[in-house]
Structure formats: C-alpha cells, structure tokens
Amino acid sequence: MSFSAGDASKLAALLREAARSEVLPRFRRLQENEVRAKSGPHDVVTEADLAAERRITADLGANWPGSLVIGEEAASIDPAWLSRLNGADLAFVVDPIDGTFNYAAGVPLFAVMAAALVRGEIIMAAIHDPMGDDTALALRGEGAWIETPDGGRSDLRVAPAQKLGDMAVILSWQFLPEPRRSRVCAALPRFGASWNYRCAGHEYRIAASGKCHALMYNRLFPWDHAPGWLLHREAGGYSARFDQSPYTPLETTGGLLCATDKEAWQELRQVLLGE
C-alpha cells in the first residue's frame, strides 16, 4: 500500500478541521470539570482531547475504510489496543492534542498529530499546528515539507552538523530513570542551548526545520513519536534508540535520540548516556 502527496494533504485537511471545530473553540475556555488528571498531576486530558479524537477517528475511518485507528485517549483507557498495531495492514496512530498540559494551561503551544502505518512501518505523517494553521507532512522516501491550507509548500531540512558547544538541543529528561537522569541533566551546560517545550510535535517540527540539532526522549508511545520520527528522518536526520537499534512504533521503551547525522548521534550518545 502506498500513499501520495494528495493523501498527505487529505490527512492535513482532516487534522485541520478537527482543530478548528473541536480544539480551538475550547482553548482558554475549558471549565474546571473539563480537565482531568490521568497518570498524575502533570498528565491531563481535556474534553477537547476526547472530542478531537472522536472526530479524527471517524474521519479517518471514512477516508480509509477498514483501517485501524488507535488514539491516545482510547489507548489510555484500554492499553490492549496497542497490541493490534503489529498485525494491522493499515493503521493510524493519533494524538488529538499533543501538549495537552500546555493547552490546559492556556499556553498556545500544542499540536494535532497522526501517522499511517502499513504492517508496522510508518509511511505517512502529519503534525498540524492549530495556532499557525499549517501542517508538517512526510511521506516515506519522498521527503518532508510544511503545507499551508492554500496548498503552499516549503521543504524541511535538518540543520548542518555543529560541534557540541554550538548545538541547540531539546532533551526530555523527566521520565529518565536514575542515574541516567542525573547524567543527562549534568551534561546540559556542555551545549550551546537547551529547551523542553512539553510538546513533542513542535519539538520534532523545530528539529526537522533546522532550528535545533538534537532531540531525546525516554517514553515512546507511538502517537507521540511515530509522526515526528518520520518527519525528522525525511528531513535528513538520523535517529536510533539508546541501544543503537532502529526506532519502531511497536515498542514503547528503549529511548530515542535524534541528531543531524550518524556521527553527531554517536557523539551525543557518548556524552548523554556514557555509551
């Protein structure tokens, strides 16, 4: 099964409409009872997440009949959904609002994301920015680009390699176990700059557009990373799990390190992980 640029545009339009109808109208208008904690106080879900996921799930099913759709919120309720990814001929993973903590706090930094998988391989990805109203798209083997609602396109490309002291990095250290967590935090001053936006969608967009040099994550839920991984790869970047094995959306552990090229990746692995 293959996908075209037209299919990518269709996916972008689908996410855009969900953002316009379900996400943006609720932004900064949520009532207290419309925000609930999931695994802890910093992991929340809102009525906007649930409504957007319902809309996207229905629209994906209408446009790609017979496909399996796994949304973050549905999988949070029933984790067994994830096990169905491996055997699906065509599946979509969906994050209706990536950066829900920002969204619920009224911070305008969140994204709507989806990726298409064919028998476990990521082949199409979309990360929509509701505030900027454009979508980062990628097709396996065909590149990555930003697309606007009027069809305008601009190609994405990772930054040129830099020495360590000039790198800008986005390192998500919060979910790392000790002593790895302390080692990564201690290494931060060795870089030119470091950030963490609590929104993987925008972080992947930043890396794919050449505005930072590296990303690091520990937890690998597919709705958080399958879209961004393909975007970064198709923009020319190199990534692998901490043990140097290839990233797969079928695994949720093992960490992920993304860099401008393999040489930079190896240097980052040594500095951050000591391996």
Solvent accessible surface area in square Angstrom, and as a share of the most:
residue,aa,sasa,rsa
1,M,129,0.58
2,S,102,0.66
3,F,20,0.08
4,S,58,0.37
5,A,41,0.32
6,G,49,0.47
7,D,31,0.16
8,A,0,0.00
9,S,39,0.25
10,K,80,0.34
11,L,0,0.00
12,A,1,0.01
13,A,41,0.32
14,L,12,0.06
15,L,0,0.00
16,R,22,0.08
17,E,71,0.32
18,A,0,0.00
19,A,0,0.00
20,R,111,0.41
21,S,47,0.30
22,E,36,0.16
23,V,0,0.00
24,L,54,0.27
25,P,66,0.42
26,R,71,0.26
27,F,16,0.07
28,R,160,0.58
29,R,165,0.60
30,L,35,0.17
31,Q,115,0.51
32,E,165,0.74
33,N,122,0.62
34,E,45,0.20
35,V,47,0.27
36,R,104,0.38
37,A,69,0.53
38,K,67,0.28
39,S,95,0.61
40,G,22,0.21
41,P,108,0.68
42,H,121,0.54
43,D,43,0.22
44,V,21,0.12
45,V,12,0.07
46,T,0,0.00
47,E,50,0.22
48,A,0,0.00
49,D,0,0.00
50,L,37,0.19
51,A,7,0.05
52,A,0,0.00
53,E,13,0.06
54,R,151,0.55
55,R,78,0.28
56,I,0,0.00
57,T,51,0.29
58,A,66,0.51
59,D,35,0.18
60,L,0,0.00
61,G,31,0.30
62,A,77,0.59
63,N,61,0.31
64,W,27,0.10
65,P,110,0.69
66,G,87,0.84
67,S,19,0.12
68,L,22,0.11
69,V,20,0.11
70,I,0,0.00
71,G,2,0.02
72,E,30,0.13
73,E,7,0.03
74,A,37,0.29
75,A,4,0.03
76,S,56,0.36
77,I,144,0.73
78,D,61,0.32
79,P,92,0.58
80,A,65,0.50
81,W,78,0.27
82,L,41,0.20
83,S,88,0.57
84,R,125,0.46
85,L,3,0.01
86,N,99,0.51
87,G,71,0.69
88,A,15,0.11
89,D,90,0.47
90,L,17,0.09
91,A,1,0.01
92,F,0,0.00
93,V,0,0.00
94,V,0,0.00
95,D,1,0.01
96,P,0,0.00
97,I,2,0.01
98,D,9,0.05
99,G,11,0.10
100,T,17,0.10
101,F,75,0.31
102,N,12,0.06
103,Y,2,0.01
104,A,37,0.29
105,A,69,0.53
106,G,15,0.15
107,V,66,0.38
108,P,64,0.40
109,L,46,0.23
110,F,0,0.00
111,A,0,0.00
112,V,0,0.00
113,M,0,0.00
114,A,0,0.00
115,A,0,0.00
116,A,0,0.00
117,L,1,0.00
118,V,10,0.06
119,R,143,0.52
120,G,6,0.06
121,E,94,0.42
122,I,3,0.01
123,I,24,0.12
124,M,0,0.00
125,A,0,0.00
126,A,0,0.00
127,I,0,0.00
128,H,2,0.01
129,D,17,0.09
130,P,6,0.04
131,M,93,0.42
132,G,48,0.46
133,D,44,0.23
134,D,28,0.15
135,T,0,0.00
136,A,0,0.00
137,L,0,0.00
138,A,0,0.00
139,L,4,0.02
140,R,79,0.29
141,G,68,0.66
142,E,113,0.51
143,G,21,0.20
144,A,5,0.04
145,W,3,0.01
146,I,28,0.14
147,E,14,0.06
148,T,50,0.29
149,P,66,0.41
150,D,129,0.67
151,G,46,0.44
152,G,35,0.33
153,R,128,0.47
154,S,65,0.42
155,D,121,0.63
156,L,16,0.08
157,R,162,0.59
158,V,18,0.10
159,A,9,0.07
160,P,105,0.66
161,A,59,0.46
162,Q,75,0.33
163,K,146,0.62
164,L,19,0.10
165,G,42,0.40
166,D,73,0.38
167,M,3,0.01
168,A,13,0.10
169,V,0,0.00
170,I,0,0.00
171,L,4,0.02
172,S,16,0.10
173,W,73,0.26
174,Q,58,0.26
175,F,104,0.43
176,L,7,0.03
177,P,79,0.50
178,E,109,0.49
179,P,113,0.71
180,R,66,0.24
181,R,87,0.32
182,S,60,0.39
183,R,109,0.40
184,V,0,0.00
185,C,42,0.25
186,A,75,0.59
187,A,7,0.05
188,L,45,0.22
189,P,113,0.71
190,R,135,0.49
191,F,14,0.06
192,G,49,0.47
193,A,37,0.29
194,S,47,0.30
195,W,108,0.38
196,N,50,0.26
197,Y,72,0.27
198,R,99,0.36
199,C,3,0.02
200,A,13,0.10
201,G,0,0.00
202,H,21,0.10
203,E,4,0.02
204,Y,0,0.00
205,R,29,0.11
206,I,42,0.21
207,A,3,0.02
208,A,0,0.00
209,S,37,0.24
210,G,22,0.22
211,K,136,0.58
212,C,2,0.01
213,H,26,0.12
214,A,1,0.01
215,L,0,0.00
216,M,0,0.00
217,Y,12,0.05
218,N,32,0.17
219,R,102,0.37
220,L,1,0.01
221,F,64,0.27
222,P,0,0.00
223,W,12,0.04
224,D,30,0.16
225,H,7,0.03
226,A,0,0.00
227,P,0,0.00
228,G,0,0.00
229,W,22,0.08
230,L,0,0.00
231,L,1,0.00
232,H,5,0.02
233,R,101,0.37
234,E,26,0.11
235,A,0,0.00
236,G,30,0.29
237,G,14,0.13
238,Y,70,0.27
239,S,20,0.13
240,A,2,0.02
241,R,36,0.13
242,F,10,0.04
243,D,91,0.47
244,Q,101,0.45
245,S,34,0.22
246,P,107,0.67
247,Y,14,0.05
248,T,38,0.22
249,P,7,0.04
250,L,70,0.35
251,E,77,0.35
252,T,43,0.25
253,T,90,0.52
254,G,34,0.33
255,G,0,0.00
256,L,0,0.00
257,L,1,0.00
258,C,0,0.00
259,A,0,0.00
260,T,11,0.06
261,D,54,0.28
262,K,111,0.47
263,E,140,0.63
264,A,8,0.06
265,W,3,0.01
266,Q,88,0.39
267,E,75,0.33
268,L,0,0.00
269,R,32,0.12
270,Q,97,0.43
271,V,15,0.09
272,L,0,0.00
273,L,12,0.06
274,G,34,0.33
275,E,82,0.37
